[in-house]
Amino acid sequence: MTITLGLFAELFLYGFIVPILPYMLQQRIGVNRTDTQSITSNLLGIFAGIQILMGPVIGILADKSSRRQSPLLFGLFIALAGTILMAVTLRVSMLYVARIAQGLSASIIWIVGSATLADTVGGNNMGKTLGTISVFTTAGSFSGPMIGGLLLETAGYWVAWSTAIGILVLDIVMRLAMVERPRKANASHNNTGYGNYTTCIAEQPSQLPIIPFPDLSSNGPRSRRSNSVGSTSSSSVITVTRAVSVTSEPVSPLMTESTSSTPTTEHSPLIPSSSDAQKQIGEISSFDFYMLLFRQRRILAATFCSLTFAMIVTSFDATIPLHVQEVFGWGSFPAGMMFVALQAPGAVFGPLCGWLRDHVGVRYPTTVGYLLIAPLLFALGLPGEVAADWASGTSGKALYITVLISIGVVNNLVNATGAVECALVVEALEKENPGIFGANGGYSRLYSIQGVAYTIGMLIGPELAGLLTNRAGYNIMTLVLAGQALAASMVAFAFLGPRPRKLTSIINRENRREEG
């Protein structure tokens, strides 16, 4: 519930500012009307730029931590500071600083929050889980612009910002009250000998655990070490007679009985065979982690689909308020309601599409979704065009609203493609190569990749949309995005779905290191 509230607050805050930005720039700061579009696009773009820079770093640090609460709290406090700064400043430069703070907080909350969900439900249930959560995140997406525009027009500037700040404060209180369930260590990772053994030993000798060590009683120099601790059978044991906590250092798989079915003797090979290398490779470095994932065509295809989705969605944020103001004469509240039309269908269709992805995979829903989005984007650019005079006036308004609602419905087929597909890939790799991503898994680093891809789309989307709208027209902008959607449908159909590539190159490199 707390993760859902955090994602809701982040999306609410992102959308909240969209209908207020023109008022802030023109009325409070005094920016020329002709410069409003470019500054709006830049402010939305810099939000994404900071996430591109910090996403991988956040993913690496989060995977090294066994707790999720602290980074989430840190992200919320940064969001609160950035929001207060944005509300009170009268300088454009400080708006950029505030958006940098909000972008950093969004990266932390999305990466750590998504990783927490994946830790909890697993890849096979991510579609349904994300579909259910999308009801709340969708509420944040469409209620942000709607409430922002409504409060600005009816209650005033400061009441509007007080609402956003209040939601963040509530989220912080909920996070402080959260009782965090400890993250489950990767059992297979410990079995490979790379984990830490921590044993709480009872007071009674009958309840004492036995800590196994390999048989070192063979003839040779090592036999003296065995005798020093006492050997009772093929495995030596340590008996502890009072309550303590025993934690061993990481044990090499060459010194662990569980890594091999044959006893260890002085004649045993020191270098494991290639058939055992996959089981004994242990935790790979973060560099190898990213290189491994970028060799998976499913990861690359899902990343491209996430980038495309972000480009389309954020292009609306940068262009809809000004477009409906110029073409239809609408103010902040009607502009905010356009985002309701775009996002509200997710509350109904999000869980259904999530269930569909869990049962048929992401390839076909994503392919069909982008094929349908392409003509809808083309139709979105028709109202207000001189060549389409039939789409002017009331009919043009009706067409524009209908197309936005239709895009909001179809978006549910392509939303979360990257998150679901990538979780399935990492889960399959971990199953085939136990312990490869470490005791805490690799979901934070995984979602940092998806976060970077999404934020690249958030960076490109507003900038490209603003540039094309200013220089070529709104209809050309929607036509370019329609072409991008068609490209994404072809990539999804061609590359999503097959099994992940194995770790042959990494295993071979580990073998060469051992031989060296």
C-alpha positions as CSV (number, residue, x, y, z in Angstrom):
1,M,0.0,0.0,0.0
2,T,2.8,2.4,0.9
3,I,4.6,1.7,-2.4
4,T,1.3,2.4,-4.3
5,L,0.9,5.7,-2.4
6,G,4.4,6.7,-3.3
7,L,3.9,6.1,-7.0
8,F,0.5,7.9,-6.8
9,A,2.1,10.9,-5.2
10,E,5.0,11.0,-7.8
11,L,2.6,10.8,-10.8
12,F,0.2,13.3,-9.2
13,L,3.1,15.8,-8.7
14,Y,4.4,15.3,-12.2
15,G,1.0,16.0,-13.8
16,F,-0.1,18.7,-11.3
17,I,2.4,21.2,-12.6
18,V,1.4,20.8,-16.3
19,P,-1.7,23.2,-16.3
20,I,-0.1,25.5,-13.8
21,L,3.2,26.1,-15.7
22,P,1.8,28.6,-18.2
23,Y,0.3,30.7,-15.4
24,M,3.5,30.5,-13.4
25,L,5.7,31.6,-16.4
26,Q,3.4,34.3,-17.8
27,Q,1.7,35.8,-14.7
28,R,4.1,35.3,-11.8
29,I,7.5,35.3,-13.5
30,G,6.7,37.5,-16.5
31,V,8.0,35.3,-19.3
32,N,7.0,36.4,-22.8
33,R,4.1,34.3,-24.2
34,T,6.2,33.3,-27.3
35,D,8.8,31.7,-25.0
36,T,6.4,29.8,-22.8
37,Q,6.3,26.7,-25.0
38,S,10.1,26.2,-25.1
39,I,10.5,26.8,-21.4
40,T,7.7,24.4,-20.6
41,S,9.3,21.7,-22.8
42,N,12.7,22.4,-21.1
43,L,11.3,22.1,-17.6
44,L,9.6,18.8,-18.5
45,G,12.8,17.6,-20.2
46,I,15.2,18.4,-17.4
47,F,13.0,16.3,-15.1
48,A,13.9,13.4,-17.3
49,G,17.5,14.3,-17.8
50,I,18.4,14.0,-14.1
51,Q,16.9,10.5,-14.0
52,I,19.0,9.4,-16.9
53,L,22.2,10.5,-15.1
54,M,21.2,9.1,-11.7
55,G,19.2,6.0,-12.6
56,P,22.0,3.4,-12.8
57,V,23.7,4.8,-9.7
58,I,20.5,4.5,-7.7
59,G,19.9,0.9,-9.0
60,I,23.4,-0.2,-8.0
61,L,23.2,1.3,-4.5
62,A,19.6,0.0,-3.9
63,D,20.6,-3.6,-4.8
64,K,23.5,-3.4,-2.3
65,S,21.0,-2.4,0.5
66,S,18.9,-4.9,2.3
67,R,16.3,-2.3,3.2
68,R,14.0,-0.2,1.0
69,Q,12.5,2.2,3.5
70,S,15.5,4.6,3.8
71,P,16.0,5.4,0.1
72,L,12.2,5.9,-0.3
73,L,12.1,8.4,2.5
74,F,15.1,10.2,1.1
75,G,13.4,10.5,-2.2
76,L,10.2,11.9,-0.7
77,F,12.1,14.5,1.3
78,I,13.8,15.6,-1.9
79,A,10.5,15.8,-3.6
80,L,9.0,17.9,-0.8
81,A,11.9,20.4,-1.0
82,G,11.7,20.7,-4.8
83,T,8.0,21.2,-4.7
84,I,8.2,24.0,-2.1
85,L,11.0,25.7,-4.1
86,M,8.9,25.5,-7.3
87,A,5.9,27.0,-5.5
88,V,7.7,30.0,-4.0
89,T,10.3,31.0,-6.6
90,L,10.0,33.9,-8.9
91,R,13.0,33.0,-11.1
92,V,13.2,30.7,-14.1
93,S,16.6,29.4,-12.9
94,M,15.1,28.2,-9.6
95,L,12.4,26.4,-11.5
96,Y,15.1,24.3,-13.2
97,V,16.7,23.6,-9.8
98,A,13.3,22.5,-8.4
99,R,12.7,20.2,-11.4
100,I,16.1,18.6,-10.9
101,A,15.2,17.8,-7.3
102,Q,11.8,16.4,-8.4
103,G,13.5,14.3,-11.1
104,L,16.0,12.8,-8.6
105,S,13.2,11.9,-6.2
106,A,11.1,10.4,-9.0
107,S,14.0,8.2,-10.0
108,I,14.5,6.9,-6.5
109,I,10.8,6.3,-5.8
110,W,10.2,4.5,-9.1
111,I,13.4,2.3,-9.1
112,V,13.2,1.3,-5.5
113,G,9.4,1.0,-5.5
114,S,9.3,-1.2,-8.7
115,A,12.1,-3.4,-7.3
116,T,10.2,-3.9,-4.1
117,L,7.1,-5.0,-6.0
118,A,9.2,-7.5,-8.1
119,D,10.8,-8.8,-4.9
120,T,7.4,-9.4,-3.5
121,V,5.3,-10.9,-6.4
122,G,7.9,-12.2,-8.9
123,G,8.0,-11.8,-12.6
124,N,5.1,-14.2,-13.4
125,N,2.6,-12.0,-11.5
126,M,4.0,-8.6,-12.4
127,G,1.5,-8.0,-15.2
128,K,-1.5,-8.4,-12.9
129,T,0.2,-6.6,-10.0
130,L,1.1,-3.6,-12.1
131,G,-2.3,-3.7,-13.7
132,T,-3.9,-3.4,-10.3
133,I,-1.6,-0.7,-9.1
134,S,-2.2,1.2,-12.3
135,V,-5.7,2.0,-11.0
136,F,-4.0,4.1,-8.3
137,T,-1.1,5.4,-10.4
138,T,-3.6,6.3,-13.2
139,A,-5.6,8.2,-10.5
140,G,-2.5,10.1,-9.8
141,S,-1.8,10.8,-13.4
142,F,-5.2,12.3,-14.3
143,S,-6.0,13.8,-10.9
144,G,-2.8,15.8,-10.9
145,P,-3.6,18.0,-13.9
146,M,-7.3,18.1,-13.1
147,I,-6.9,19.2,-9.5
148,G,-4.1,21.5,-10.4
149,G,-6.1,23.3,-13.0
150,L,-9.3,23.3,-11.0
151,L,-7.7,24.7,-7.8
152,L,-5.8,27.3,-9.7
153,E,-9.0,28.7,-11.3
154,T,-11.3,28.3,-8.3
155,A,-9.2,28.6,-5.2
156,G,-6.0,30.4,-6.2
157,Y,-2.3,29.7,-6.7
158,W,-1.4,28.9,-3.0
159,V,-4.3,26.6,-2.3
160,A,-3.3,24.6,-5.3
161,W,0.3,24.2,-4.2
162,S,-0.7,23.5,-0.6
163,T,-2.6,20.4,-1.9
164,A,0.4,19.0,-3.6
165,I,2.6,19.6,-0.5
166,G,0.0,18.1,1.7
167,I,0.0,14.8,-0.3
168,L,3.8,14.6,-0.1
169,V,3.7,15.1,3.7
170,L,1.0,12.4,4.0
171,D,3.2,10.0,2.0
172,I,6.2,10.7,4.3
173,V,4.1,10.0,7.4
174,M,2.9,6.7,5.8
175,R,6.4,5.8,5.0
176,L,7.6,6.5,8.6
177,A,4.8,4.3,9.9
178,M,5.6,1.4,7.5
179,V,6.8,-1.8,9.1
180,E,9.3,-3.1,6.5
181,R,9.5,-6.8,6.0
182,P,13.1,-7.9,5.7
183,R,14.1,-8.7,2.2
184,K,14.5,-12.4,1.7
185,A,18.1,-13.4,0.9
186,N,18.6,-15.4,-2.3
187,A,18.8,-18.9,-1.1
188,S,20.5,-20.2,-4.2
189,H,23.1,-17.5,-3.8
190,N,24.0,-18.8,-0.3
191,N,24.2,-22.3,-1.6
192,T,26.9,-21.4,-4.0
193,G,29.1,-20.4,-1.1
194,Y,29.0,-16.7,-1.6
195,G,26.5,-15.8,1.1
196,N,27.0,-15.1,4.8
197,Y,25.9,-17.8,7.3
198,T,24.3,-16.1,10.3
199,T,23.1,-18.5,13.0
200,C,21.4,-17.6,16.3
201,I,22.4,-20.4,18.6
202,A,20.1,-21.5,21.4
203,E,21.1,-21.9,25.1
204,Q,20.6,-25.7,25.4
205,P,23.2,-27.9,23.8
206,S,20.4,-30.1,22.3
207,Q,19.3,-27.2,20.3
208,L,22.7,-26.2,19.0
209,P,23.1,-26.1,15.2
210,I,25.9,-28.0,13.6
211,I,28.0,-25.9,11.2
212,P,29.5,-28.2,8.5
213,F,33.0,-27.9,7.2
214,P,34.6,-29.8,4.4
215,D,36.5,-33.1,5.1
216,L,40.1,-32.0,5.6
217,S,41.1,-35.2,7.3
218,S,43.0,-36.5,4.3
219,N,46.7,-37.0,4.4
220,G,48.8,-34.0,3.7
221,P,49.5,-30.5,5.1
222,R,45.8,-29.7,5.6
223,S,45.2,-32.6,8.0
224,R,46.7,-30.7,10.9
225,R,44.1,-28.0,10.5
226,S,41.4,-30.6,10.6
227,N,42.7,-32.2,13.8
228,S,42.9,-28.8,15.5
229,V,39.1,-28.4,15.4
230,G,38.4,-32.1,16.0
231,S,37.0,-34.5,13.3
232,T,34.2,-36.8,14.2
233,S,33.2,-38.0,10.7
234,S,33.5,-37.1,7.1
235,S,32.6,-33.5,8.0
236,S,34.0,-31.6,11.0
237,V,31.7,-29.7,13.3
238,I,31.9,-26.8,15.7
239,T,29.8,-27.0,18.9
240,V,28.9,-23.8,20.7
241,T,27.7,-24.0,24.3
242,R,26.2,-20.6,24.9
243,A,23.9,-18.2,23.1
244,V,25.9,-16.1,20.5
245,S,25.5,-15.0,16.9
246,V,27.9,-16.7,14.6
247,T,28.5,-15.1,11.2
248,S,31.1,-16.6,8.8
249,E,32.9,-14.8,6.1
250,P,32.0,-15.5,2.5
251,V,33.1,-19.0,1.7
252,S,34.7,-19.9,-1.6
253,P,32.7,-22.5,-3.6
254,L,35.9,-24.6,-3.8
255,M,35.7,-25.0,-0.1
256,T,31.9,-25.8,0.1
257,E,30.5,-29.3,0.2
258,S,27.3,-28.2,-1.5
259,T,29.0,-27.2,-4.7
260,S,30.0,-30.7,-5.7
261,S,28.5,-34.1,-5.3
262,T,32.0,-35.7,-4.9
263,P,34.2,-35.5,-1.8
264,T,37.1,-33.0,-1.8
265,T,40.5,-34.7,-1.6
266,E,44.0,-33.7,-2.5
267,H,43.5,-35.3,-5.9
268,S,40.4,-33.2,-6.7
269,P,40.8,-30.6,-9.5
270,L,41.1,-27.0,-8.3
271,I,39.5,-25.6,-11.4
272,P,35.9,-26.7,-11.9
273,S,34.8,-28.3,-15.1
274,S,32.9,-26.2,-17.6
275,S,29.7,-28.0,-16.8
276,D,30.0,-26.8,-13.2
277,A,31.1,-23.3,-14.0
278,Q,27.6,-22.0,-14.4
279,K,26.7,-23.2,-10.9
280,Q,29.8,-21.8,-9.4
281,I,30.1,-18.4,-11.1
282,G,28.7,-16.6,-8.1
283,E,27.7,-12.9,-8.1
284,I,28.8,-11.0,-11.2
285,S,29.9,-7.4,-11.1
286,S,27.5,-4.5,-11.9
287,F,29.4,-4.0,-15.2
288,D,28.8,-7.7,-16.2
289,F,25.2,-7.4,-15.0
290,Y,24.5,-4.5,-17.4
291,M,26.5,-6.2,-20.3
292,L,24.5,-9.4,-19.8
293,L,21.2,-7.6,-19.9
294,F,22.1,-5.6,-23.0
295,R,22.8,-8.9,-24.8
296,Q,19.2,-9.9,-24.3
297,R,17.1,-9.0,-27.3
298,R,14.0,-9.1,-25.1
299,I,15.5,-6.4,-22.9
300,L,16.5,-4.2,-25.8
301,A,13.0,-4.6,-27.4
302,A,11.2,-3.9,-24.1
303,T,13.5,-0.9,-23.5
304,F,12.6,0.6,-26.9
305,C,8.9,0.1,-26.3
306,S,9.2,1.8,-22.9
307,L,11.1,4.7,-24.6
308,T,8.3,5.0,-27.2
309,F,5.6,5.0,-24.6
310,A,7.3,7.7,-22.6
311,M,7.8,9.9,-25.7
312,I,4.1,9.7,-26.6
313,V,2.8,10.4,-23.1
314,T,5.1,13.3,-22.3
315,S,4.5,14.9,-25.7
316,F,0.9,15.4,-24.5
317,D,2.1,17.1,-21.3
318,A,4.1,19.6,-23.3
319,T,1.5,20.4,-26.0
320,I,-2.1,19.7,-24.9
321,P,-2.5,22.8,-22.6
322,L,-1.2,25.3,-25.2
323,H,-2.9,23.5,-28.2
324,V,-6.4,23.5,-26.7
325,Q,-5.9,27.1,-25.6
326,E,-5.0,28.2,-29.1
327,V,-7.5,26.0,-31.1
328,F,-10.5,25.8,-28.7
329,G,-9.9,28.8,-26.4
330,W,-9.9,26.6,-23.3
331,G,-8.3,27.6,-19.9
332,S,-6.4,25.6,-17.3
333,F,-9.4,23.5,-16.0
334,P,-10.6,22.2,-19.4
335,A,-6.9,21.5,-20.3
336,G,-6.6,19.5,-17.1
337,M,-9.8,17.6,-18.0
338,M,-8.1,16.5,-21.2
339,F,-5.6,14.5,-19.1
340,V,-8.5,13.0,-17.3
341,A,-9.8,11.7,-20.6
342,L,-6.4,10.4,-21.4
343,Q,-5.7,8.7,-18.1
344,A,-9.1,7.7,-16.6
345,P,-9.6,4.6,-18.8
346,G,-6.6,3.0,-17.1
347,A,-8.6,2.6,-13.9
348,V,-10.9,0.1,-15.7
349,F,-8.6,-1.4,-18.4
350,G,-5.3,-1.5,-16.5
351,P,-6.0,-4.6,-14.4
352,L,-7.6,-6.4,-17.4
353,C,-4.6,-5.7,-19.6
354,G,-2.3,-6.8,-16.8
355,W,-4.1,-10.1,-16.5
356,L,-3.8,-10.5,-20.2
357,R,-0.1,-10.0,-20.2
358,D,0.4,-12.6,-17.4
359,H,-1.5,-15.1,-19.5
360,V,-0.4,-14.5,-23.1
361,G,2.9,-12.6,-22.6
362,V,3.6,-9.1,-23.7
363,R,4.4,-9.6,-27.4
364,Y,0.9,-9.6,-28.8
365,P,-0.8,-7.0,-26.6
366,T,2.1,-4.6,-27.2
367,T,2.1,-5.2,-30.9
368,V,-1.6,-4.7,-31.2
369,G,-1.5,-1.7,-28.9
370,Y,1.0,0.3,-30.9
371,L,-0.7,-0.6,-34.2
372,L,-3.9,1.0,-32.8
373,I,-2.1,4.0,-31.3
374,A,-0.6,5.0,-34.7
375,P,-3.9,6.0,-36.5
376,L,-5.3,7.5,-33.3
377,L,-2.3,9.9,-33.1
378,F,-2.8,10.9,-36.7
379,A,-6.5,11.6,-36.0
380,L,-5.5,13.7,-32.9
381,G,-3.8,16.2,-35.2
382,L,-6.8,16.9,-37.4
383,P,-8.9,19.3,-35.3
384,G,-7.9,22.9,-36.0
385,E,-6.2,22.1,-39.3
386,V,-7.2,24.3,-42.3
387,A,-7.2,21.2,-44.6
388,A,-9.6,19.4,-42.3
389,D,-12.3,22.1,-41.9
390,W,-14.8,19.4,-41.2
391,A,-13.0,18.9,-37.9
392,S,-13.4,22.4,-36.7
393,G,-15.8,23.9,-34.1
394,T,-17.9,21.5,-32.0
395,S,-17.1,18.5,-34.2
396,G,-13.4,19.2,-33.8
397,K,-13.8,19.3,-30.0
398,A,-15.8,16.1,-30.0
399,L,-13.2,14.4,-32.2
400,Y,-10.3,15.5,-30.1
401,I,-11.8,14.3,-26.8
402,T,-12.9,11.0,-28.4
403,V,-9.4,10.3,-29.7
404,L,-7.8,11.1,-26.4
405,I,-10.2,8.7,-24.6
406,S,-9.4,6.0,-27.2
407,I,-5.7,6.5,-26.8
408,G,-6.2,6.2,-23.0
409,V,-7.9,2.8,-23.5
410,V,-5.2,1.4,-25.9
411,N,-2.3,2.7,-23.8
412,N,-3.1,0.0,-21.3
413,L,-2.0,-2.6,-23.8
414,V,1.5,-1.1,-24.0
415,N,2.0,0.4,-20.6
416,A,4.4,-1.6,-18.3
417,T,5.7,-3.7,-21.2
418,G,9.3,-3.0,-20.1
419,A,8.7,-3.8,-16.5
420,V,7.0,-7.1,-17.0
421,E,9.2,-8.4,-19.8
422,C,12.5,-7.5,-18.0
423,A,11.3,-9.0,-14.8
424,L,10.7,-12.3,-16.6
425,V,14.1,-12.2,-18.2
426,V,15.9,-11.6,-14.9
427,E,13.9,-14.3,-13.2
428,A,14.8,-16.8,-15.9
429,L,18.5,-15.9,-15.7
430,E,18.5,-16.2,-12.0
431,K,16.8,-19.6,-12.1
432,E,19.3,-20.9,-14.6
433,N,22.3,-19.4,-12.8
434,P,21.5,-19.3,-9.0
435,G,23.2,-16.5,-7.1
436,I,24.4,-14.6,-10.2
437,F,22.8,-11.3,-9.2
438,G,23.7,-11.4,-5.5
439,A,21.9,-12.1,-2.3
440,N,19.5,-9.1,-2.8
441,G,18.8,-9.9,-6.5
442,G,19.1,-7.5,-9.4
443,Y,15.7,-5.9,-9.7
444,S,16.9,-2.4,-8.7
445,R,19.6,-2.4,-11.3
446,L,17.1,-3.8,-13.8
447,Y,14.5,-1.1,-13.2
448,S,17.2,1.5,-13.4
449,I,17.7,0.5,-17.0
450,Q,14.0,0.8,-17.6
451,G,13.9,4.0,-15.7
452,V,16.7,5.4,-17.9
453,A,14.9,4.3,-21.0
454,Y,11.6,5.8,-19.9
455,T,13.2,9.1,-18.9
456,I,15.1,9.3,-22.2
457,G,11.7,9.2,-23.7
458,M,10.5,11.8,-21.3
459,L,13.4,14.0,-22.3
460,I,13.0,13.5,-26.0
461,G,9.2,13.6,-26.0
462,P,8.5,17.2,-24.8
463,E,11.5,18.6,-26.7
464,L,10.6,16.9,-30.0
465,A,6.9,17.7,-29.6
466,G,7.6,21.4,-28.8
467,L,10.0,21.8,-31.6
468,L,7.8,20.1,-34.2
469,T,4.7,22.0,-33.0
470,N,6.4,25.4,-33.2
471,R,8.1,24.8,-36.6
472,A,5.9,22.4,-38.5
473,G,2.5,22.3,-36.7
474,Y,0.7,20.2,-34.2
475,N,-0.5,17.7,-36.9
476,I,3.0,17.0,-38.1
477,M,4.1,16.3,-34.5
478,T,1.3,13.8,-34.0
479,L,2.2,12.2,-37.4
480,V,5.9,11.7,-36.3
481,L,4.7,10.1,-33.1
482,A,2.4,7.8,-35.1
483,G,5.5,6.6,-37.1
484,Q,7.3,5.9,-33.8
485,A,4.4,3.8,-32.6
486,L,4.4,1.8,-35.8
487,A,8.1,1.1,-35.4
488,A,7.5,0.0,-31.8
489,S,4.8,-2.4,-32.9
490,M,7.2,-4.1,-35.4
491,V,10.0,-4.3,-32.8
492,A,7.6,-5.9,-30.2
493,F,6.4,-8.5,-32.7
494,A,9.8,-9.4,-33.8
495,F,11.8,-9.6,-30.6
496,L,9.7,-9.9,-27.5
497,G,9.1,-13.3,-26.0
498,P,11.9,-15.9,-26.6
499,R,14.1,-17.3,-23.9
500,P,17.0,-15.2,-22.6
501,R,20.5,-15.7,-23.9
502,K,22.8,-17.7,-21.6
503,L,25.9,-16.6,-19.8
504,T,28.5,-18.4,-22.0
505,S,30.8,-15.4,-22.4
506,I,30.8,-14.5,-18.7
507,I,31.3,-18.1,-17.6
508,N,34.3,-18.4,-20.0
509,R,35.8,-15.2,-18.7
510,E,35.5,-16.5,-15.1
511,N,37.2,-19.7,-16.1
512,R,40.0,-17.8,-17.7
513,R,40.4,-15.7,-14.5
514,E,40.7,-18.9,-12.4
515,E,43.1,-20.5,-14.8
516,G,45.3,-17.3,-14.8
